[in-house]
Amino acid sequence: MNWQEDTGVTIVSSHNDEIRQMIIDNMGRGVTVYNGKRGYGKKGEVKEIDIVYTVVTRLELNKLNTEIEKIDPNAFVVMSSIKETKGGMIKKRPLKH
């Protein structure tokens, strides 16, 4: 059981590879990449795009948002509180220095 409140972050950006790499390298967190489609514009054009999902602690949110902003100020970011996580790589891995 995880007593620290985590936040699930979904990021839709045309710079998804850079954002994915930043989360792994700078944040020490794992990511899940979904293949998705986004619709936008007056005609509702549909474009395939990879969607990045990660789980961070409440304390890491500011750093993550700052780093995403540097890479893509127009990224669509959705954050959700997570009560409990199980399995996978829940703990942060040590960063390489």
C-alpha atoms as an extended CHARMM CRD file, in Angstrom:
* protein
*
        97  EXT
         1         1  MET       CA              0.0000000000        0.0000000000        0.0000000000  PROA      1               0.0000000000
         2         2  ASN       CA              1.2160000000        3.4710000000       -0.8710000000  PROA      2               0.0000000000
         3         3  TRP       CA              0.5650000000        6.0800000000        1.8530000000  PROA      3               0.0000000000
         4         4  GLN       CA              2.0010000000        8.9510000000       -0.1580000000  PROA      4               0.0000000000
         5         5  GLU       CA             -0.4560000000       10.5320000000       -2.5740000000  PROA      5               0.0000000000
         6         6  ASP       CA              0.5730000000       10.0190000000       -6.1700000000  PROA      6               0.0000000000
         7         7  THR       CA             -0.5980000000       11.8230000000       -9.2780000000  PROA      7               0.0000000000
         8         8  GLY       CA             -1.2250000000       10.2000000000      -12.6380000000  PROA      8               0.0000000000
         9         9  VAL       CA             -0.2020000000       12.5250000000      -15.4720000000  PROA      9               0.0000000000
        10        10  THR       CA             -1.3590000000       12.1130000000      -19.0720000000  PROA      10              0.0000000000
        11        11  ILE       CA              0.5410000000       14.2170000000      -21.6220000000  PROA      11              0.0000000000
        12        12  VAL       CA             -0.5580000000       14.7790000000      -25.2130000000  PROA      12              0.0000000000
        13        13  SER       CA              2.1410000000       16.5410000000      -27.2110000000  PROA      13              0.0000000000
        14        14  SER       CA              3.7410000000       16.4380000000      -30.6250000000  PROA      14              0.0000000000
        15        15  HSD       CA              7.0370000000       16.4000000000      -28.6600000000  PROA      15              0.0000000000
        16        16  ASN       CA              6.1230000000       13.1670000000      -26.8690000000  PROA      16              0.0000000000
        17        17  ASP       CA              9.5280000000       11.4880000000      -27.4530000000  PROA      17              0.0000000000
        18        18  GLU       CA             11.3890000000       14.3820000000      -25.7990000000  PROA      18              0.0000000000
        19        19  ILE       CA              8.9200000000       14.4650000000      -22.9060000000  PROA      19              0.0000000000
        20        20  ARG       CA              9.1300000000       10.6830000000      -22.4510000000  PROA      20              0.0000000000
        21        21  GLN       CA             12.9410000000       10.8230000000      -22.3530000000  PROA      21              0.0000000000
        22        22  MET       CA             12.9310000000       13.7630000000      -19.9120000000  PROA      22              0.0000000000
        23        23  ILE       CA             10.6420000000       11.8490000000      -17.5060000000  PROA      23              0.0000000000
        24        24  ILE       CA             12.9460000000        8.8170000000      -17.6070000000  PROA      24              0.0000000000
        25        25  ASP       CA             16.2730000000       10.7150000000      -17.4720000000  PROA      25              0.0000000000
        26        26  ASN       CA             15.4750000000       13.7980000000      -15.3510000000  PROA      26              0.0000000000
        27        27  MET       CA             12.6750000000       12.5290000000      -13.1250000000  PROA      27              0.0000000000
        28        28  GLY       CA             13.8000000000        8.9150000000      -12.7030000000  PROA      28              0.0000000000
        29        29  ARG       CA             10.2720000000        7.7280000000      -13.4500000000  PROA      29              0.0000000000
        30        30  GLY       CA              8.8900000000        5.1500000000      -15.8190000000  PROA      30              0.0000000000
        31        31  VAL       CA              6.3340000000        5.9190000000      -18.4930000000  PROA      31              0.0000000000
        32        32  THR       CA              3.5990000000        4.1540000000      -20.3990000000  PROA      32              0.0000000000
        33        33  VAL       CA              3.0700000000        5.2210000000      -24.0020000000  PROA      33              0.0000000000
        34        34  TYR       CA             -0.3970000000        4.8340000000      -25.5070000000  PROA      34              0.0000000000
        35        35  ASN       CA             -1.0490000000        5.0640000000      -29.2180000000  PROA      35              0.0000000000
        36        36  GLY       CA             -3.9640000000        7.4390000000      -29.5760000000  PROA      36              0.0000000000
        37        37  LYS       CA             -5.6930000000        9.8860000000      -31.8320000000  PROA      37              0.0000000000
        38        38  ARG       CA             -6.4440000000       13.5210000000      -31.2090000000  PROA      38              0.0000000000
        39        39  GLY       CA             -9.1240000000       15.5860000000      -32.8480000000  PROA      39              0.0000000000
        40        40  TYR       CA             -8.8210000000       19.3300000000      -33.2250000000  PROA      40              0.0000000000
        41        41  GLY       CA             -9.6820000000       22.2570000000      -35.4500000000  PROA      41              0.0000000000
        42        42  LYS       CA            -13.0000000000       23.2930000000      -36.9370000000  PROA      42              0.0000000000
        43        43  LYS       CA            -13.2560000000       20.1340000000      -39.0340000000  PROA      43              0.0000000000
        44        44  GLY       CA            -12.2740000000       17.8520000000      -36.1580000000  PROA      44              0.0000000000
        45        45  GLU       CA             -9.2160000000       16.5730000000      -37.9880000000  PROA      45              0.0000000000
        46        46  VAL       CA             -7.9170000000       13.3480000000      -36.4960000000  PROA      46              0.0000000000
        47        47  LYS       CA             -4.1910000000       12.7650000000      -36.1240000000  PROA      47              0.0000000000
        48        48  GLU       CA             -2.4460000000        9.7470000000      -34.6170000000  PROA      48              0.0000000000
        49        49  ILE       CA             -0.1760000000       10.5820000000      -31.7100000000  PROA      49              0.0000000000
        50        50  ASP       CA              1.6100000000        8.8160000000      -28.8600000000  PROA      50              0.0000000000
        51        51  ILE       CA              0.2430000000        9.7270000000      -25.4330000000  PROA      51              0.0000000000
        52        52  VAL       CA              2.6320000000        9.6330000000      -22.4770000000  PROA      52              0.0000000000
        53        53  TYR       CA              1.4050000000        8.5620000000      -19.0220000000  PROA      53              0.0000000000
        54        54  THR       CA              3.4350000000        8.6130000000      -15.8240000000  PROA      54              0.0000000000
        55        55  VAL       CA              2.8910000000        8.5430000000      -12.0600000000  PROA      55              0.0000000000
        56        56  VAL       CA              4.7120000000       11.0570000000       -9.8570000000  PROA      56              0.0000000000
        57        57  THR       CA              4.4670000000       12.1980000000       -6.2640000000  PROA      57              0.0000000000
        58        58  ARG       CA              2.7010000000       15.4100000000       -5.3630000000  PROA      58              0.0000000000
        59        59  LEU       CA              6.1130000000       16.9240000000       -4.5920000000  PROA      59              0.0000000000
        60        60  GLU       CA              7.4240000000       16.1330000000       -8.1060000000  PROA      60              0.0000000000
        61        61  LEU       CA              4.5210000000       17.8030000000       -9.9290000000  PROA      61              0.0000000000
        62        62  ASN       CA              6.0660000000       21.2810000000      -10.1110000000  PROA      62              0.0000000000
        63        63  LYS       CA              9.3190000000       19.9670000000      -11.5870000000  PROA      63              0.0000000000
        64        64  LEU       CA              7.4260000000       17.8390000000      -14.1170000000  PROA      64              0.0000000000
        65        65  ASN       CA              5.2180000000       20.7520000000      -15.1950000000  PROA      65              0.0000000000
        66        66  THR       CA              8.2390000000       23.0710000000      -15.5080000000  PROA      66              0.0000000000
        67        67  GLU       CA             10.1180000000       20.5570000000      -17.6650000000  PROA      67              0.0000000000
        68        68  ILE       CA              7.0820000000       19.9000000000      -19.8880000000  PROA      68              0.0000000000
        69        69  GLU       CA              6.6400000000       23.6690000000      -20.3170000000  PROA      69              0.0000000000
        70        70  LYS       CA             10.2660000000       23.9780000000      -21.5180000000  PROA      70              0.0000000000
        71        71  ILE       CA              9.7570000000       21.2560000000      -24.1380000000  PROA      71              0.0000000000
        72        72  ASP       CA              6.2090000000       22.0860000000      -25.2770000000  PROA      72              0.0000000000
        73        73  PRO       CA              4.2760000000       25.0260000000      -23.7830000000  PROA      73              0.0000000000
        74        74  ASN       CA              1.2020000000       23.8510000000      -25.7550000000  PROA      74              0.0000000000
        75        75  ALA       CA              1.1740000000       20.2930000000      -24.3800000000  PROA      75              0.0000000000
        76        76  PHE       CA             -2.2110000000       19.0670000000      -23.1340000000  PROA      76              0.0000000000
        77        77  VAL       CA             -1.6370000000       17.7670000000      -19.5930000000  PROA      77              0.0000000000
        78        78  VAL       CA             -4.2500000000       16.0170000000      -17.4370000000  PROA      78              0.0000000000
        79        79  MET       CA             -3.4900000000       15.2590000000      -13.7850000000  PROA      79              0.0000000000
        80        80  SER       CA             -5.4750000000       12.9010000000      -11.5550000000  PROA      80              0.0000000000
        81        81  SER       CA             -5.0100000000       11.9780000000       -7.9170000000  PROA      81              0.0000000000
        82        82  ILE       CA             -4.2860000000        8.3050000000       -7.3800000000  PROA      82              0.0000000000
        83        83  LYS       CA             -5.2750000000        6.7320000000       -4.0950000000  PROA      83              0.0000000000
        84        84  GLU       CA             -3.3100000000        3.5350000000       -4.5040000000  PROA      84              0.0000000000
        85        85  THR       CA             -0.8190000000        1.9430000000       -6.9040000000  PROA      85              0.0000000000
        86        86  LYS       CA              0.1700000000       -1.6920000000       -7.1940000000  PROA      86              0.0000000000
        87        87  GLY       CA              2.7040000000       -3.6660000000       -9.2210000000  PROA      87              0.0000000000
        88        88  GLY       CA              5.1550000000       -2.4150000000      -11.8060000000  PROA      88              0.0000000000
        89        89  MET       CA              7.8870000000        0.0250000000      -10.9380000000  PROA      89              0.0000000000
        90        90  ILE       CA              6.1790000000        2.1350000000       -8.2850000000  PROA      90              0.0000000000
        91        91  LYS       CA              9.2830000000        3.4190000000       -6.5280000000  PROA      91              0.0000000000
        92        92  LYS       CA             11.4690000000        6.0440000000       -8.1150000000  PROA      92              0.0000000000
        93        93  ARG       CA             14.6560000000        4.6300000000       -9.5930000000  PROA      93              0.0000000000
        94        94  PRO       CA             17.9940000000        6.2600000000       -8.7740000000  PROA      94              0.0000000000
        95        95  LEU       CA             19.1180000000        8.8730000000      -11.3000000000  PROA      95              0.0000000000
        96        96  LYS       CA             22.4440000000        8.4410000000      -13.0910000000  PROA      96              0.0000000000
        97        97  HSD       CA             24.8310000000       11.3100000000      -12.3240000000  PROA      97              0.0000000000
